[in-house]
Amino acid sequence: MSRVPQVAAWASLAPDRDRARTAAELARGFAAHPEAAALGAAIEQVSDALRENFPDNVFGDLDALAGSLARRADARAIEASAARIARLQRLYGASSSIRFRYAHDFLYGYDWARWWQRDPAARAEVGPFDDAFLGYLEERGRELLALIAADDAKYPTLRHARSRNPFPFRREPADERLLLEALAREGGVPVAAWERSPRLDAARPFSALREARARALGLAL
């Protein structure tokens, strides 16, 4: 695997720090893990894939994702999950026709919360980085590619170099920072990704809360 230059740390939504922990810092936090070597390589692989496919990403807290990988059964499961997550970044990111600008909806649980709310009883035990949800993201990615190929009204074929924004609010980097920082202060982020084992609660209407906060901040399109 080619190394992606780690030129600058992502910002963090944590209340006690401005900078997200790097892959190396996260790996050191798991030095006593029985599969520390595999886990360190997995965190690095995911971090590299995010940086390569979402170069405009503002926030990059990977603590919860790393914690989820650490709970896999063994080195083989850790490696498989990391490879799957890296493939998802390629599926949705800058080199794909989907071309989303940020990985924030994945890292901070907005995608997961929307999925979870469609069938809470069946998905009650599924976390934001668990295989069942990753499988859904793979399927949804294939659906989006088909819609884009058909020039769908909501997901048309992009005929410009800009990233795709299907949301009813602006998502330029300064706007994204303003909105997510406000939501994090108010408890409006589904997954506290800056924590290794965050308490998970997908029941609140996080998408509606985000849209309302965006309107209040003057970001509506």
C-alpha atoms as an extended CHARMM CRD file, in Angstrom:
* protein
*
       221  EXT
         1         1  MET       CA              0.0000000000        0.0000000000        0.0000000000  PROA      1               0.0000000000
         2         2  SER       CA              1.3480000000        3.4200000000       -0.9340000000  PROA      2               0.0000000000
         3         3  ARG       CA              1.6900000000        5.8680000000        1.8910000000  PROA      3               0.0000000000
         4         4  VAL       CA             -0.3190000000        9.0700000000        1.7050000000  PROA      4               0.0000000000
         5         5  PRO       CA              1.6700000000       12.0450000000        3.0240000000  PROA      5               0.0000000000
         6         6  GLN       CA              0.3320000000       13.1250000000        6.3990000000  PROA      6               0.0000000000
         7         7  VAL       CA              0.8360000000       16.8110000000        5.7310000000  PROA      7               0.0000000000
         8         8  ALA       CA             -1.5250000000       18.2050000000        8.3370000000  PROA      8               0.0000000000
         9         9  ALA       CA             -3.6770000000       16.8660000000       11.1340000000  PROA      9               0.0000000000
        10        10  TRP       CA             -7.4230000000       17.0970000000       10.8270000000  PROA      10              0.0000000000
        11        11  ALA       CA             -9.3720000000       19.2310000000       13.2390000000  PROA      11              0.0000000000
        12        12  SER       CA            -11.2630000000       17.6110000000       16.1020000000  PROA      12              0.0000000000
        13        13  LEU       CA            -14.7820000000       18.0580000000       17.4680000000  PROA      13              0.0000000000
        14        14  ALA       CA            -13.5900000000       17.0320000000       20.9370000000  PROA      14              0.0000000000
        15        15  PRO       CA            -14.3900000000       19.6350000000       23.6060000000  PROA      15              0.0000000000
        16        16  ASP       CA            -10.8680000000       19.4910000000       25.0560000000  PROA      16              0.0000000000
        17        17  ARG       CA             -8.6460000000       19.6420000000       21.9650000000  PROA      17              0.0000000000
        18        18  ASP       CA             -8.5530000000       21.2680000000       18.5360000000  PROA      18              0.0000000000
        19        19  ARG       CA             -6.5770000000       18.5870000000       16.6740000000  PROA      19              0.0000000000
        20        20  ALA       CA             -7.6270000000       15.0290000000       15.9140000000  PROA      20              0.0000000000
        21        21  ARG       CA             -5.2760000000       12.2990000000       17.0530000000  PROA      21              0.0000000000
        22        22  THR       CA             -3.0820000000       11.0080000000       14.2430000000  PROA      22              0.0000000000
        23        23  ALA       CA             -2.9790000000        7.3580000000       13.2350000000  PROA      23              0.0000000000
        24        24  ALA       CA              0.3400000000        6.9710000000       15.0550000000  PROA      24              0.0000000000
        25        25  GLU       CA             -1.0470000000        8.5250000000       18.2410000000  PROA      25              0.0000000000
        26        26  LEU       CA             -4.1040000000        6.2980000000       18.1180000000  PROA      26              0.0000000000
        27        27  ALA       CA             -1.9560000000        3.2140000000       17.5690000000  PROA      27              0.0000000000
        28        28  ARG       CA              0.1950000000        4.0660000000       20.5980000000  PROA      28              0.0000000000
        29        29  GLY       CA             -2.9790000000        4.1400000000       22.6740000000  PROA      29              0.0000000000
        30        30  PHE       CA             -3.5280000000        0.4780000000       21.7960000000  PROA      30              0.0000000000
        31        31  ALA       CA              0.0570000000       -0.6480000000       22.4350000000  PROA      31              0.0000000000
        32        32  ALA       CA             -1.1050000000       -3.2270000000       24.9880000000  PROA      32              0.0000000000
        33        33  HSD       CA             -3.7280000000       -4.7220000000       22.6570000000  PROA      33              0.0000000000
        34        34  PRO       CA             -3.0820000000       -8.4140000000       21.8070000000  PROA      34              0.0000000000
        35        35  GLU       CA             -3.1570000000       -7.5240000000       18.0960000000  PROA      35              0.0000000000
        36        36  ALA       CA             -1.4060000000       -4.1750000000       18.4030000000  PROA      36              0.0000000000
        37        37  ALA       CA              0.5950000000       -4.5150000000       15.1750000000  PROA      37              0.0000000000
        38        38  ALA       CA             -2.4430000000       -5.4150000000       13.0660000000  PROA      38              0.0000000000
        39        39  LEU       CA             -4.4930000000       -2.7030000000       14.7120000000  PROA      39              0.0000000000
        40        40  GLY       CA             -1.8550000000       -0.0280000000       14.1210000000  PROA      40              0.0000000000
        41        41  ALA       CA             -1.6180000000       -0.9790000000       10.4490000000  PROA      41              0.0000000000
        42        42  ALA       CA             -5.4220000000       -0.9680000000       10.1640000000  PROA      42              0.0000000000
        43        43  ILE       CA             -5.7680000000        2.5060000000       11.6530000000  PROA      43              0.0000000000
        44        44  GLU       CA             -3.0830000000        3.7760000000        9.2880000000  PROA      44              0.0000000000
        45        45  GLN       CA             -4.8020000000        2.1840000000        6.2970000000  PROA      45              0.0000000000
        46        46  VAL       CA             -8.1210000000        3.8270000000        7.1290000000  PROA      46              0.0000000000
        47        47  SER       CA             -6.4790000000        7.1840000000        7.8000000000  PROA      47              0.0000000000
        48        48  ASP       CA             -4.6130000000        7.0580000000        4.4840000000  PROA      48              0.0000000000
        49        49  ALA       CA             -7.7730000000        6.1320000000        2.5810000000  PROA      49              0.0000000000
        50        50  LEU       CA             -9.6750000000        9.0100000000        4.1340000000  PROA      50              0.0000000000
        51        51  ARG       CA             -6.9530000000       11.4910000000        3.3210000000  PROA      51              0.0000000000
        52        52  GLU       CA             -6.6120000000       10.2620000000       -0.2580000000  PROA      52              0.0000000000
        53        53  ASN       CA            -10.3280000000       10.1630000000       -1.0640000000  PROA      53              0.0000000000
        54        54  PHE       CA            -11.5530000000       13.1090000000        0.9990000000  PROA      54              0.0000000000
        55        55  PRO       CA             -8.7840000000       15.7090000000        0.6790000000  PROA      55              0.0000000000
        56        56  ASP       CA            -11.1080000000       18.5150000000        1.8580000000  PROA      56              0.0000000000
        57        57  ASN       CA            -12.1270000000       16.7030000000        5.0440000000  PROA      57              0.0000000000
        58        58  VAL       CA            -12.1230000000       19.1660000000        7.9500000000  PROA      58              0.0000000000
        59        59  PHE       CA            -12.6200000000       16.9040000000       10.9810000000  PROA      59              0.0000000000
        60        60  GLY       CA            -10.9720000000       13.5160000000       11.3650000000  PROA      60              0.0000000000
        61        61  ASP       CA            -11.5990000000       12.0120000000       14.7830000000  PROA      61              0.0000000000
        62        62  LEU       CA            -10.8770000000        8.2950000000       14.3600000000  PROA      62              0.0000000000
        63        63  ASP       CA            -10.9470000000        7.2710000000       18.0180000000  PROA      63              0.0000000000
        64        64  ALA       CA            -14.3630000000        5.5530000000       17.9000000000  PROA      64              0.0000000000
        65        65  LEU       CA            -13.5260000000        3.8350000000       14.6280000000  PROA      65              0.0000000000
        66        66  ALA       CA            -10.2250000000        2.6040000000       16.0530000000  PROA      66              0.0000000000
        67        67  GLY       CA            -12.0230000000        1.4030000000       19.1640000000  PROA      67              0.0000000000
        68        68  SER       CA            -14.4410000000       -0.5440000000       17.0140000000  PROA      68              0.0000000000
        69        69  LEU       CA            -11.5890000000       -2.1810000000       15.0930000000  PROA      69              0.0000000000
        70        70  ALA       CA             -9.9480000000       -3.0880000000       18.3890000000  PROA      70              0.0000000000
        71        71  ARG       CA            -13.0240000000       -5.0620000000       19.3880000000  PROA      71              0.0000000000
        72        72  ARG       CA            -12.7940000000       -7.3530000000       16.3540000000  PROA      72              0.0000000000
        73        73  ALA       CA            -12.1150000000      -10.9980000000       17.1180000000  PROA      73              0.0000000000
        74        74  ASP       CA             -8.5500000000      -11.2750000000       15.8240000000  PROA      74              0.0000000000
        75        75  ALA       CA             -5.9380000000       -9.8210000000       13.4650000000  PROA      75              0.0000000000
        76        76  ARG       CA             -7.6310000000      -11.2450000000       10.3790000000  PROA      76              0.0000000000
        77        77  ALA       CA            -10.9600000000       -9.6250000000       11.3080000000  PROA      77              0.0000000000
        78        78  ILE       CA             -9.2260000000       -6.3030000000       12.0270000000  PROA      78              0.0000000000
        79        79  GLU       CA             -7.4780000000       -6.3800000000        8.6610000000  PROA      79              0.0000000000
        80        80  ALA       CA            -10.6550000000       -7.3220000000        6.7930000000  PROA      80              0.0000000000
        81        81  SER       CA            -12.7000000000       -4.5490000000        8.3840000000  PROA      81              0.0000000000
        82        82  ALA       CA            -10.0230000000       -1.9300000000        7.7250000000  PROA      82              0.0000000000
        83        83  ALA       CA             -9.7820000000       -2.9850000000        4.0780000000  PROA      83              0.0000000000
        84        84  ARG       CA            -13.5590000000       -2.7890000000        3.7780000000  PROA      84              0.0000000000
        85        85  ILE       CA            -13.6590000000        0.7120000000        5.2540000000  PROA      85              0.0000000000
        86        86  ALA       CA            -10.8530000000        1.8320000000        2.9370000000  PROA      86              0.0000000000
        87        87  ARG       CA            -12.8140000000        0.5150000000       -0.0650000000  PROA      87              0.0000000000
        88        88  LEU       CA            -15.8520000000        2.4730000000        1.0820000000  PROA      88              0.0000000000
        89        89  GLN       CA            -13.8240000000        5.6780000000        1.0660000000  PROA      89              0.0000000000
        90        90  ARG       CA            -12.8470000000        5.0000000000       -2.5470000000  PROA      90              0.0000000000
        91        91  LEU       CA            -16.4740000000        4.2190000000       -3.4120000000  PROA      91              0.0000000000
        92        92  TYR       CA            -17.8270000000        7.4990000000       -2.0590000000  PROA      92              0.0000000000
        93        93  GLY       CA            -14.8850000000        9.8860000000       -2.3790000000  PROA      93              0.0000000000
        94        94  ALA       CA            -13.1720000000       12.2120000000       -4.8120000000  PROA      94              0.0000000000
        95        95  SER       CA            -12.1960000000        9.6350000000       -7.4470000000  PROA      95              0.0000000000
        96        96  SER       CA            -15.7110000000        8.1700000000       -7.6720000000  PROA      96              0.0000000000
        97        97  SER       CA            -18.6640000000        9.5100000000       -9.6430000000  PROA      97              0.0000000000
        98        98  ILE       CA            -20.4370000000        9.8210000000       -6.2830000000  PROA      98              0.0000000000
        99        99  ARG       CA            -17.8280000000       12.3970000000       -5.2960000000  PROA      99              0.0000000000
       100       100  PHE       CA            -18.8860000000       13.4030000000       -1.7970000000  PROA      100             0.0000000000
       101       101  ARG       CA            -16.6390000000       16.0540000000       -0.2920000000  PROA      101             0.0000000000
       102       102  TYR       CA            -16.3850000000       14.8950000000        3.3040000000  PROA      102             0.0000000000
       103       103  ALA       CA            -16.3200000000       11.6660000000        5.3110000000  PROA      103             0.0000000000
       104       104  HSD       CA            -17.9830000000       13.4600000000        8.2330000000  PROA      104             0.0000000000
       105       105  ASP       CA            -21.3810000000       11.7790000000        7.7680000000  PROA      105             0.0000000000
       106       106  PHE       CA            -19.6720000000        8.3990000000        8.1170000000  PROA      106             0.0000000000
       107       107  LEU       CA            -17.2190000000        9.2220000000       10.9070000000  PROA      107             0.0000000000
       108       108  TYR       CA            -19.7010000000       11.1140000000       13.0890000000  PROA      108             0.0000000000
       109       109  GLY       CA            -22.6270000000        8.7620000000       12.5410000000  PROA      109             0.0000000000
       110       110  TYR       CA            -25.1740000000       10.7310000000       10.5250000000  PROA      110             0.0000000000
       111       111  ASP       CA            -25.3750000000        7.9880000000        7.8790000000  PROA      111             0.0000000000
       112       112  TRP       CA            -25.6040000000        5.3280000000       10.5700000000  PROA      112             0.0000000000
       113       113  ALA       CA            -28.3180000000        7.1280000000       12.5450000000  PROA      113             0.0000000000
       114       114  ARG       CA            -30.5320000000        7.4970000000        9.4590000000  PROA      114             0.0000000000
       115       115  TRP       CA            -30.0990000000        3.7870000000        8.6750000000  PROA      115             0.0000000000
       116       116  TRP       CA            -30.6510000000        2.7230000000       12.2950000000  PROA      116             0.0000000000
       117       117  GLN       CA            -33.8980000000        4.7030000000       12.5780000000  PROA      117             0.0000000000
       118       118  ARG       CA            -35.4870000000        2.8020000000        9.6740000000  PROA      118             0.0000000000
       119       119  ASP       CA            -35.5810000000       -0.4180000000       11.7330000000  PROA      119             0.0000000000
       120       120  PRO       CA            -34.5710000000        0.2030000000       15.3670000000  PROA      120             0.0000000000
       121       121  ALA       CA            -35.6780000000       -3.2020000000       16.6030000000  PROA      121             0.0000000000
       122       122  ALA       CA            -33.5500000000       -5.1360000000       14.1080000000  PROA      122             0.0000000000
       123       123  ARG       CA            -30.5860000000       -2.7660000000       14.3020000000  PROA      123             0.0000000000
       124       124  ALA       CA            -30.5200000000       -2.0530000000       18.0220000000  PROA      124             0.0000000000
       125       125  GLU       CA            -27.1520000000       -3.7570000000       18.5480000000  PROA      125             0.0000000000
       126       126  VAL       CA            -25.4340000000       -2.5330000000       15.3610000000  PROA      126             0.0000000000
       127       127  GLY       CA            -22.8190000000        0.1760000000       15.8200000000  PROA      127             0.0000000000
       128       128  PRO       CA            -21.6510000000        2.7900000000       13.2990000000  PROA      128             0.0000000000
       129       129  PHE       CA            -18.5940000000        0.7800000000       12.1980000000  PROA      129             0.0000000000
       130       130  ASP       CA            -19.9970000000       -2.7430000000       12.4840000000  PROA      130             0.0000000000
       131       131  ASP       CA            -20.0660000000       -5.0820000000        9.5160000000  PROA      131             0.0000000000
       132       132  ALA       CA            -23.8520000000       -5.0050000000        9.1050000000  PROA      132             0.0000000000
       133       133  PHE       CA            -23.7920000000       -1.2600000000        8.5630000000  PROA      133             0.0000000000
       134       134  LEU       CA            -20.6900000000       -1.3920000000        6.3640000000  PROA      134             0.0000000000
       135       135  GLY       CA            -22.5600000000       -3.8710000000        4.1820000000  PROA      135             0.0000000000
       136       136  TYR       CA            -25.4360000000       -1.4320000000        3.8420000000  PROA      136             0.0000000000
       137       137  LEU       CA            -23.0260000000        1.3330000000        2.7920000000  PROA      137             0.0000000000
       138       138  GLU       CA            -21.5970000000       -0.9210000000        0.0900000000  PROA      138             0.0000000000
       139       139  GLU       CA            -25.0830000000       -1.6620000000       -1.2320000000  PROA      139             0.0000000000
       140       140  ARG       CA            -26.1050000000        1.9930000000       -1.0600000000  PROA      140             0.0000000000
       141       141  GLY       CA            -22.9610000000        3.0110000000       -2.8940000000  PROA      141             0.0000000000
       142       142  ARG       CA            -23.8380000000        0.6670000000       -5.7520000000  PROA      142             0.0000000000
       143       143  GLU       CA            -27.3660000000        2.1160000000       -5.8260000000  PROA      143             0.0000000000
       144       144  LEU       CA            -25.9940000000        5.6510000000       -6.0230000000  PROA      144             0.0000000000
       145       145  LEU       CA            -23.6640000000        4.7230000000       -8.8670000000  PROA      145             0.0000000000
       146       146  ALA       CA            -26.6470000000        3.3600000000      -10.7980000000  PROA      146             0.0000000000
       147       147  LEU       CA            -28.7020000000        6.5030000000      -10.1270000000  PROA      147             0.0000000000
       148       148  ILE       CA            -25.8280000000        8.7150000000      -11.2140000000  PROA      148             0.0000000000
       149       149  ALA       CA            -25.3130000000        6.7010000000      -14.3980000000  PROA      149             0.0000000000
       150       150  ALA       CA            -29.0250000000        7.2290000000      -15.1670000000  PROA      150             0.0000000000
       151       151  ASP       CA            -28.6820000000       10.9820000000      -14.4800000000  PROA      151             0.0000000000
       152       152  ASP       CA            -31.1740000000       10.8740000000      -11.5940000000  PROA      152             0.0000000000
       153       153  ALA       CA            -32.8190000000       14.1560000000      -10.5710000000  PROA      153             0.0000000000
       154       154  LYS       CA            -31.4000000000       14.0610000000       -7.0300000000  PROA      154             0.0000000000
       155       155  TYR       CA            -28.1330000000       12.3370000000       -7.9510000000  PROA      155             0.0000000000
       156       156  PRO       CA            -27.3200000000       13.5430000000      -11.4710000000  PROA      156             0.0000000000
       157       157  THR       CA            -24.1410000000       12.9250000000      -13.3870000000  PROA      157             0.0000000000
       158       158  LEU       CA            -21.8120000000       15.7600000000      -12.4070000000  PROA      158             0.0000000000
       159       159  ARG       CA            -20.6390000000       17.8170000000      -15.3460000000  PROA      159             0.0000000000
       160       160  HSD       CA            -18.2780000000       20.0120000000      -13.3760000000  PROA      160             0.0000000000
       161       161  ALA       CA            -15.2960000000       19.5340000000      -11.0740000000  PROA      161             0.0000000000
       162       162  ARG       CA            -17.1220000000       20.3790000000       -7.8490000000  PROA      162             0.0000000000
       163       163  SER       CA            -18.0700000000       17.8360000000       -5.2020000000  PROA      163             0.0000000000
       164       164  ARG       CA            -21.6210000000       16.5920000000       -4.8520000000  PROA      164             0.0000000000
       165       165  ASN       CA            -23.8770000000       18.1860000000       -2.2260000000  PROA      165             0.0000000000
       166       166  PRO       CA            -27.3630000000       16.6250000000       -1.9860000000  PROA      166             0.0000000000
       167       167  PHE       CA            -28.1240000000       18.5610000000        1.2090000000  PROA      167             0.0000000000
       168       168  PRO       CA            -30.2870000000       21.7010000000        1.4730000000  PROA      168             0.0000000000
       169       169  PHE       CA            -27.4860000000       23.7030000000        3.1100000000  PROA      169             0.0000000000
       170       170  ARG       CA            -24.0480000000       24.9600000000        2.1420000000  PROA      170             0.0000000000
       171       171  ARG       CA            -21.0750000000       22.7170000000        2.8600000000  PROA      171             0.0000000000
       172       172  GLU       CA            -18.0330000000       24.7570000000        1.9940000000  PROA      172             0.0000000000
       173       173  PRO       CA            -15.2290000000       24.0050000000        4.4950000000  PROA      173             0.0000000000
       174       174  ALA       CA            -15.8820000000       27.1280000000        6.5920000000  PROA      174             0.0000000000
       175       175  ASP       CA            -19.6150000000       26.3480000000        6.6290000000  PROA      175             0.0000000000
       176       176  GLU       CA            -19.0020000000       22.7180000000        7.5350000000  PROA      176             0.0000000000
       177       177  ARG       CA            -16.7290000000       23.7160000000       10.4070000000  PROA      177             0.0000000000
       178       178  LEU       CA            -19.2290000000       26.2500000000       11.7450000000  PROA      178             0.0000000000
       179       179  LEU       CA            -22.1410000000       23.8200000000       11.5990000000  PROA      179             0.0000000000
       180       180  LEU       CA            -20.4390000000       20.7510000000       13.0430000000  PROA      180             0.0000000000
       181       181  GLU       CA            -18.7970000000       22.6840000000       15.8630000000  PROA      181             0.0000000000
       182       182  ALA       CA            -22.1850000000       24.1460000000       16.8190000000  PROA      182             0.0000000000
       183       183  LEU       CA            -23.8080000000       20.7090000000       16.7200000000  PROA      183             0.0000000000
       184       184  ALA       CA            -21.0230000000       19.1350000000       18.7730000000  PROA      184             0.0000000000
       185       185  ARG       CA            -21.4410000000       21.7880000000       21.4800000000  PROA      185             0.0000000000
       186       186  GLU       CA            -25.1880000000       21.0920000000       21.5800000000  PROA      186             0.0000000000
       187       187  GLY       CA            -24.9740000000       17.2960000000       21.5900000000  PROA      187             0.0000000000
       188       188  GLY       CA            -26.2680000000       17.1270000000       18.0320000000  PROA      188             0.0000000000
       189       189  VAL       CA            -23.6160000000       14.7380000000       16.6900000000  PROA      189             0.0000000000
       190       190  PRO       CA            -24.7740000000       11.0840000000       16.6280000000  PROA      190             0.0000000000
       191       191  VAL       CA            -21.3390000000        9.5630000000       17.3560000000  PROA      191             0.0000000000
       192       192  ALA       CA            -18.7860000000       11.2360000000       19.6100000000  PROA      192             0.0000000000
       193       193  ALA       CA            -16.0470000000        9.9510000000       17.3100000000  PROA      193             0.0000000000
       194       194  TRP       CA            -13.3290000000       11.5760000000       19.4380000000  PROA      194             0.0000000000
       195       195  GLU       CA            -14.0150000000        8.9630000000       22.1710000000  PROA      195             0.0000000000
       196       196  ARG       CA            -12.7670000000        5.3900000000       21.9440000000  PROA      196             0.0000000000
       197       197  SER       CA            -16.0370000000        3.9090000000       23.2500000000  PROA      197             0.0000000000
       198       198  PRO       CA            -18.7480000000        6.5560000000       22.9230000000  PROA      198             0.0000000000
       199       199  ARG       CA            -22.2460000000        5.9670000000       24.2210000000  PROA      199             0.0000000000
       200       200  LEU       CA            -24.3890000000        5.2900000000       21.1710000000  PROA      200             0.0000000000
       201       201  ASP       CA            -27.8730000000        6.7310000000       20.7980000000  PROA      201             0.0000000000
       202       202  ALA       CA            -29.2830000000        6.9370000000       17.2790000000  PROA      202             0.0000000000
       203       203  ALA       CA            -32.8830000000        7.5830000000       18.2820000000  PROA      203             0.0000000000
       204       204  ARG       CA            -32.8400000000       11.3930000000       18.0530000000  PROA      204             0.0000000000
       205       205  PRO       CA            -33.7340000000       13.0740000000       14.7240000000  PROA      205             0.0000000000
       206       206  PHE       CA            -30.1330000000       14.0640000000       14.0190000000  PROA      206             0.0000000000
       207       207  SER       CA            -30.6320000000       14.8570000000       10.3210000000  PROA      207             0.0000000000
       208       208  ALA       CA            -33.5310000000       17.1960000000       11.0820000000  PROA      208             0.0000000000
       209       209  LEU       CA            -31.5590000000       18.7990000000       13.8980000000  PROA      209             0.0000000000
       210       210  ARG       CA            -28.6420000000       19.4200000000       11.5470000000  PROA      210             0.0000000000
       211       211  GLU       CA            -30.8450000000       20.9790000000        8.8800000000  PROA      211             0.0000000000
       212       212  ALA       CA            -32.5310000000       23.2190000000       11.4630000000  PROA      212             0.0000000000
       213       213  ARG       CA            -29.1660000000       24.3290000000       12.8540000000  PROA      213             0.0000000000
       214       214  ALA       CA            -27.9100000000       25.0390000000        9.3460000000  PROA      214             0.0000000000
       215       215  ARG       CA            -30.9220000000       27.2660000000        8.6900000000  PROA      215             0.0000000000
       216       216  ALA       CA            -30.3640000000       29.0750000000       11.9930000000  PROA      216             0.0000000000
       217       217  LEU       CA            -26.7550000000       29.7310000000       10.9980000000  PROA      217             0.0000000000
       218       218  GLY       CA            -27.8060000000       31.1280000000        7.6200000000  PROA      218             0.0000000000
       219       219  LEU       CA            -26.4150000000       28.1990000000        5.6130000000  PROA      219             0.0000000000
       220       220  ALA       CA            -29.6240000000       27.1370000000        3.8700000000  PROA      220             0.0000000000
       221       221  LEU       CA            -29.5360000000       26.9440000000        0.0770000000  PROA      221             0.0000000000
